[in-house]
Amino acid sequence: MNLKLTNRGTTLIAAIIGELDHHSSEHIIQKLDAEMMKSATKNLIMDFSKVNFMDSSGIGVVIGRYKKIQRLNGKLCITGVNDRISRIFNVSGLLKLMPAYENIDDAINKM
């Protein structure tokens, strides 16, 4: 698992690479939370285009960041969700809480 963080103005883009599971979730939470607090993050885009596996720990990561960004009066969206990961988002109800876009540029334009 790898995490690439990029800032575009007040939007933090978190590109997750590899598996988002119980082994990697705590690391991702720590890095995301630290970056959100040190930068002037208003919105968060979580890019799943390079995620090949996600378990319930990944759902927890997304929900936790959703709650945190809401406390900052910001928005969270997801991008690049493949069919396998999309099923997890649908079954968990996450797509009722946050929008999903095809790619990062679409997300930035619609946020």
Secondary structure in CASP SS format (residue, H / E / C, confidence):
PFRMAT SS
TARGET T0000
AUTHOR 0000-0000-0000
METHOD secondary structure of the structure
MODEL  1
M C 1.00
N E 1.00
L E 1.00
K E 1.00
L E 1.00
T E 1.00
N E 1.00
R E 1.00
G C 1.00
T C 1.00
T E 1.00
L E 1.00
I E 1.00
A E 1.00
A E 1.00
I E 1.00
I E 1.00
G E 1.00
E E 1.00
L E 1.00
D C 1.00
H C 1.00
H C 1.00
S C 1.00
S H 1.00
E H 1.00
H H 1.00
I H 1.00
I H 1.00
Q H 1.00
K H 1.00
L H 1.00
D H 1.00
A H 1.00
E H 1.00
M H 1.00
M H 1.00
K H 1.00
S C 1.00
A C 1.00
T C 1.00
K C 1.00
N E 1.00
L E 1.00
I E 1.00
M E 1.00
D E 1.00
F E 1.00
S E 1.00
K E 1.00
V E 1.00
N E 1.00
F E 1.00
M E 1.00
D C 1.00
S H 1.00
S H 1.00
G H 1.00
I H 1.00
G H 1.00
V H 1.00
V H 1.00
I H 1.00
G H 1.00
R H 1.00
Y H 1.00
K H 1.00
K H 1.00
I H 1.00
Q H 1.00
R H 1.00
L C 1.00
N C 1.00
G C 1.00
K C 1.00
L E 1.00
C E 1.00
I E 1.00
T E 1.00
G C 1.00
V C 1.00
N C 1.00
D H 1.00
R H 1.00
I H 1.00
S H 1.00
R H 1.00
I H 1.00
F H 1.00
N H 1.00
V H 1.00
S H 1.00
G C 1.00
L H 1.00
L H 1.00
K H 1.00
L H 1.00
M C 1.00
P C 1.00
A E 1.00
Y E 1.00
E C 1.00
N C 1.00
I H 1.00
D H 1.00
D H 1.00
A H 1.00
I H 1.00
N H 1.00
K H 1.00
M C 1.00
END
